[in-house]
């Protein structure tokens, strides 16, 4: 069974890893680090993992902004209309080609416009600009 001191060191390292440690807790961990090389390795690993986690969380937030833009009601409606026109145009082409071809072209235009509009809104914006390396 581990000693109370070992449990406290593990708790402090976990709080540093989760980036919720207070300044006093960080100082307490630094005192333990001075006493033991094992604790020093544990504390360094906890700080590195904390930094890694922050970078991934910032990247995740950037990805979520892009997904939110792609899944807005307007974009979903545009793409649904475009797919419906393309599908209807395909089947209409089998029966009446004069009607089907314009539907195919209109559907492709709507889908293309949707993609171009989203690309224009996100052009020049780095979704990870808040991420510090």
C-alpha positions in Angstrom: 0.0 0.0 0.0 1.3 3.5 -0.8 2.1 6.0 1.8 0.1 9.2 2.4 2.9 11.2 0.9 2.9 9.1 -2.3 -0.9 9.5 -2.6 -0.5 13.3 -2.1 2.2 13.5 -4.8 0.0 11.5 -7.2 -2.9 13.8 -6.5 -0.8 16.9 -7.1 0.5 15.5 -10.3 -3.0 14.7 -11.5 -4.2 18.2 -10.7 -1.2 19.6 -12.7 -2.1 17.3 -15.5 -5.7 18.5 -15.6 -4.5 22.1 -15.3 -6.5 22.8 -12.1 -3.7 23.0 -9.6 -3.4 26.2 -7.6 -0.1 28.0 -7.2 0.3 26.6 -3.7 -0.2 23.0 -5.0 2.4 23.6 -7.7 4.8 24.8 -5.1 4.1 21.8 -2.9 4.8 19.5 -5.8 8.0 21.4 -6.5 9.1 20.7 -2.9 8.4 17.0 -3.4 10.4 17.2 -6.6 13.5 18.5 -4.8 13.4 15.5 -2.5 13.0 12.7 -5.1 14.1 12.1 -8.6 11.0 9.8 -9.2 8.7 12.6 -8.2 10.6 15.0 -10.5 10.0 12.6 -13.5 6.4 12.3 -12.5 5.9 16.1 -12.3 7.7 16.7 -15.6 5.5 14.1 -17.3 2.3 15.7 -15.7 3.3 19.2 -17.0 4.0 17.8 -20.5 0.7 16.0 -20.6 -1.1 19.1 -19.5 0.5 21.1 -22.3 -0.5 18.4 -24.8 -4.1 18.4 -23.6 -4.4 22.2 -24.0 -3.2 22.0 -27.6 -5.7 19.3 -28.5 -8.6 21.1 -26.8 -7.9 24.2 -28.8 -7.7 22.2 -32.0 -11.0 20.5 -31.1 -12.7 23.9 -30.6 -11.5 25.0 -34.1 -12.8 21.8 -35.6 -16.2 22.3 -33.9 -16.5 25.8 -35.4 -16.0 24.4 -38.9 -18.5 21.6 -38.3 -21.0 24.1 -37.0 -20.7 26.1 -40.2 -21.0 23.0 -42.4 -24.1 21.8 -40.5 -26.1 25.1 -40.3 -29.7 24.9 -41.4 -29.1 27.0 -44.5 -26.3 24.7 -45.7 -28.2 21.5 -45.0 -31.2 22.9 -46.9 -29.1 24.0 -49.8 -27.5 20.6 -50.1 -30.9 18.8 -49.7 -32.4 20.8 -52.5 -29.3 20.2 -54.7 -29.4 16.4 -54.1 -33.1 16.4 -54.7 -32.7 18.2 -58.0 -29.8 16.0 -59.1 -31.7 12.8 -58.2 -34.9 14.0 -59.8 -33.0 15.1 -62.9 -31.3 11.7 -63.2 -34.7 9.8 -63.1 -36.4 12.4 -65.3 -33.6 12.0 -67.9 -34.5 8.3 -68.2 -38.1 9.3 -69.0 -38.0 12.7 -70.6 -34.4 13.9 -71.3 -35.5 17.4 -72.2 -36.7 18.0 -68.6 -34.1 15.9 -66.8 -30.9 17.6 -68.1 -31.9 21.1 -66.8 -32.7 19.5 -63.4 -29.3 17.8 -63.3 -27.6 21.1 -64.2 -29.6 23.1 -61.6 -28.9 20.5 -58.9 -25.2 20.5 -59.7 -25.2 24.4 -59.6 -26.9 24.5 -56.2 -24.4 22.0 -54.8 -21.5 23.8 -56.3 -22.7 27.1 -55.0 -23.1 25.7 -51.5 -19.5 24.3 -51.5 -18.1 27.5 -53.0 -20.0 29.7 -50.5 -18.6 27.8 -47.5 -15.1 27.8 -48.9 -15.3 31.6 -49.4 -16.5 32.1 -45.8 -13.6 30.0 -44.4 -10.9 31.2 -46.8 -8.0 32.9 -45.2 -9.1 31.8 -41.7 -7.0 29.3 -39.9 -9.3 27.2 -37.6 -6.2 26.6 -35.4 -5.1 30.2 -35.1 -5.7 30.2 -31.3 -3.5 27.1 -30.8 -0.1 28.0 -29.4 2.6 25.5 -30.1 
